[in-house]
Amino acid sequence: MSDIKFELKSDTVESLISFSDILQKDINTILEEALEEYFVSAQENLLEKSQTDENAMTNLDFDEFWDGVDI
């Protein structure tokens, strides 16, 4: 596994420290939990977008369906 370098804004660091004290949780635990929730949410959004894109490609609206049909 490679090392990842990242930077956090000072406000974020202060919030992490505060919530760590309030919740009596390790900062790493808070970050892991937050990232897990982010990944679940992002995956759900991607699935919804994929479904929307698939529906857009397979479904015709009313005008497209009846275009060129003489009644």
Distance bins in CASP14 RR format, pairs under 12 A and 6 or more apart:
PFRMAT RR
TARGET T0000
AUTHOR 0000-0000-0000
RMODE 2
METHOD distances of the structure
MODEL  1
4 31 0 0 0 0 0 1 0 0 0 0 0
4 35 0 0 0 0 0 1 0 0 0 0 0
6 12 0 0 0 0 0 1 0 0 0 0 0
6 13 0 0 0 0 0 1 0 0 0 0 0
6 31 0 0 0 0 0 1 0 0 0 0 0
6 35 0 0 0 0 0 1 0 0 0 0 0
7 13 0 0 0 0 1 0 0 0 0 0 0
8 14 0 0 0 0 1 0 0 0 0 0 0
8 15 0 0 0 0 1 0 0 0 0 0 0
8 16 1 0 0 1 0 0 0 0 0 0 0
8 17 0 0 0 0 0 1 0 0 0 0 0
8 27 0 0 0 0 0 1 0 0 0 0 0
8 31 0 0 0 0 1 0 0 0 0 0 0
8 34 0 0 0 0 0 1 0 0 0 0 0
9 15 0 0 0 0 1 0 0 0 0 0 0
9 16 0 0 0 0 0 1 0 0 0 0 0
10 16 0 0 0 0 0 1 0 0 0 0 0
10 17 0 0 0 0 0 1 0 0 0 0 0
11 17 0 0 0 0 0 1 0 0 0 0 0
11 18 0 0 0 0 0 1 0 0 0 0 0
12 18 0 0 0 0 0 1 0 0 0 0 0
12 19 0 0 0 0 0 1 0 0 0 0 0
12 27 0 0 0 0 0 1 0 0 0 0 0
12 30 0 0 0 0 0 1 0 0 0 0 0
12 31 0 0 0 0 0 1 0 0 0 0 0
12 34 0 0 0 0 0 1 0 0 0 0 0
13 19 0 0 0 0 0 1 0 0 0 0 0
13 20 0 0 0 0 0 1 0 0 0 0 0
13 27 0 0 0 0 1 0 0 0 0 0 0
13 30 0 0 0 0 0 1 0 0 0 0 0
13 31 0 0 0 0 0 1 0 0 0 0 0
14 20 0 0 0 0 0 1 0 0 0 0 0
14 21 0 0 0 0 0 1 0 0 0 0 0
14 27 0 0 0 0 0 1 0 0 0 0 0
15 21 0 0 0 0 0 1 0 0 0 0 0
15 22 0 0 0 0 0 1 0 0 0 0 0
15 23 0 0 0 0 0 1 0 0 0 0 0
15 27 0 0 0 0 0 1 0 0 0 0 0
15 30 0 0 0 0 1 0 0 0 0 0 0
15 31 0 0 0 0 0 1 0 0 0 0 0
15 34 0 0 0 0 0 1 0 0 0 0 0
16 22 0 0 0 0 0 1 0 0 0 0 0
16 23 0 0 0 0 0 1 0 0 0 0 0
16 25 0 0 0 0 1 0 0 0 0 0 0
16 26 0 0 0 0 0 1 0 0 0 0 0
16 27 1 0 1 0 0 0 0 0 0 0 0
16 28 0 0 0 0 1 0 0 0 0 0 0
16 29 0 0 0 0 0 1 0 0 0 0 0
16 30 1 0 0 1 0 0 0 0 0 0 0
16 31 1 0 0 1 0 0 0 0 0 0 0
16 33 0 0 0 0 0 1 0 0 0 0 0
16 34 0 0 0 0 1 0 0 0 0 0 0
17 23 0 0 0 0 0 1 0 0 0 0 0
17 25 0 0 0 0 0 1 0 0 0 0 0
17 26 0 0 0 0 0 1 0 0 0 0 0
17 27 1 0 0 1 0 0 0 0 0 0 0
17 30 0 0 0 0 1 0 0 0 0 0 0
18 24 0 0 0 0 0 1 0 0 0 0 0
18 25 0 0 0 0 0 1 0 0 0 0 0
18 27 0 0 0 0 0 1 0 0 0 0 0
18 30 0 0 0 0 0 1 0 0 0 0 0
19 25 1 0 0 1 0 0 0 0 0 0 0
19 26 0 0 0 0 0 1 0 0 0 0 0
19 27 0 0 0 0 1 0 0 0 0 0 0
19 29 0 0 0 0 0 1 0 0 0 0 0
19 30 1 0 0 1 0 0 0 0 0 0 0
19 31 0 0 0 0 0 1 0 0 0 0 0
19 33 0 0 0 0 0 1 0 0 0 0 0
19 34 0 0 0 0 1 0 0 0 0 0 0
20 26 1 0 0 1 0 0 0 0 0 0 0
20 27 1 0 1 0 0 0 0 0 0 0 0
20 28 0 0 0 0 1 0 0 0 0 0 0
20 29 0 0 0 0 1 0 0 0 0 0 0
20 30 1 0 0 1 0 0 0 0 0 0 0
20 31 0 0 0 0 0 1 0 0 0 0 0
20 33 0 0 0 0 0 1 0 0 0 0 0
21 27 0 0 0 0 0 1 0 0 0 0 0
21 30 0 0 0 0 0 1 0 0 0 0 0
22 30 0 0 0 0 0 1 0 0 0 0 0
23 29 0 0 0 0 1 0 0 0 0 0 0
23 30 1 0 0 1 0 0 0 0 0 0 0
23 33 0 0 0 0 1 0 0 0 0 0 0
23 34 0 0 0 0 0 1 0 0 0 0 0
24 30 0 0 0 0 0 1 0 0 0 0 0
25 31 0 0 0 0 0 1 0 0 0 0 0
25 32 0 0 0 0 1 0 0 0 0 0 0
25 33 0 0 0 0 1 0 0 0 0 0 0
25 34 0 0 0 0 0 1 0 0 0 0 0
26 32 0 0 0 0 1 0 0 0 0 0 0
26 33 0 0 0 0 0 1 0 0 0 0 0
27 33 0 0 0 0 0 1 0 0 0 0 0
27 34 0 0 0 0 0 1 0 0 0 0 0
28 34 0 0 0 0 0 1 0 0 0 0 0
28 35 0 0 0 0 0 1 0 0 0 0 0
29 35 0 0 0 0 0 1 0 0 0 0 0
29 36 0 0 0 0 0 1 0 0 0 0 0
30 36 0 0 0 0 0 1 0 0 0 0 0
30 37 0 0 0 0 0 1 0 0 0 0 0
31 37 0 0 0 0 0 1 0 0 0 0 0
31 38 0 0 0 0 0 1 0 0 0 0 0
32 38 0 0 0 0 0 1 0 0 0 0 0
32 39 0 0 0 0 0 1 0 0 0 0 0
33 39 0 0 0 0 0 1 0 0 0 0 0
33 40 0 0 0 0 0 1 0 0 0 0 0
34 40 0 0 0 0 0 1 0 0 0 0 0
34 41 0 0 0 0 0 1 0 0 0 0 0
35 41 0 0 0 0 0 1 0 0 0 0 0
35 42 0 0 0 0 0 1 0 0 0 0 0
36 42 0 0 0 0 0 1 0 0 0 0 0
36 43 0 0 0 0 0 1 0 0 0 0 0
37 43 0 0 0 0 0 1 0 0 0 0 0
37 44 0 0 0 0 0 1 0 0 0 0 0
38 44 0 0 0 0 0 1 0 0 0 0 0
38 45 0 0 0 0 0 1 0 0 0 0 0
39 45 0 0 0 0 0 1 0 0 0 0 0
39 46 0 0 0 0 0 1 0 0 0 0 0
40 46 0 0 0 0 0 1 0 0 0 0 0
40 47 0 0 0 0 0 1 0 0 0 0 0
41 47 0 0 0 0 0 1 0 0 0 0 0
41 48 0 0 0 0 0 1 0 0 0 0 0
42 48 0 0 0 0 0 1 0 0 0 0 0
42 49 0 0 0 0 0 1 0 0 0 0 0
43 49 0 0 0 0 0 1 0 0 0 0 0
43 50 0 0 0 0 0 1 0 0 0 0 0
44 50 0 0 0 0 0 1 0 0 0 0 0
44 51 0 0 0 0 0 1 0 0 0 0 0
45 51 0 0 0 0 0 1 0 0 0 0 0
45 52 0 0 0 0 0 1 0 0 0 0 0
46 52 0 0 0 0 0 1 0 0 0 0 0
46 53 0 0 0 0 0 1 0 0 0 0 0
47 53 0 0 0 0 0 1 0 0 0 0 0
47 54 0 0 0 0 0 1 0 0 0 0 0
48 54 0 0 0 0 0 1 0 0 0 0 0
48 55 0 0 0 0 0 1 0 0 0 0 0
49 55 0 0 0 0 0 1 0 0 0 0 0
49 56 0 0 0 0 0 1 0 0 0 0 0
50 56 0 0 0 0 0 1 0 0 0 0 0
50 57 0 0 0 0 0 1 0 0 0 0 0
51 57 0 0 0 0 0 1 0 0 0 0 0
51 58 0 0 0 0 0 1 0 0 0 0 0
51 59 0 0 0 0 0 1 0 0 0 0 0
52 58 0 0 0 0 0 1 0 0 0 0 0
52 59 0 0 0 0 0 1 0 0 0 0 0
53 59 0 0 0 0 0 1 0 0 0 0 0
55 61 0 0 0 0 0 1 0 0 0 0 0
56 64 0 0 0 0 0 1 0 0 0 0 0
58 64 0 0 0 0 0 1 0 0 0 0 0
59 65 0 0 0 0 1 0 0 0 0 0 0
60 66 0 0 0 0 1 0 0 0 0 0 0
60 67 0 0 0 0 1 0 0 0 0 0 0
60 69 0 0 0 0 0 1 0 0 0 0 0
61 67 0 0 0 0 1 0 0 0 0 0 0
62 69 0 0 0 0 0 1 0 0 0 0 0
63 69 0 0 0 0 0 1 0 0 0 0 0
END
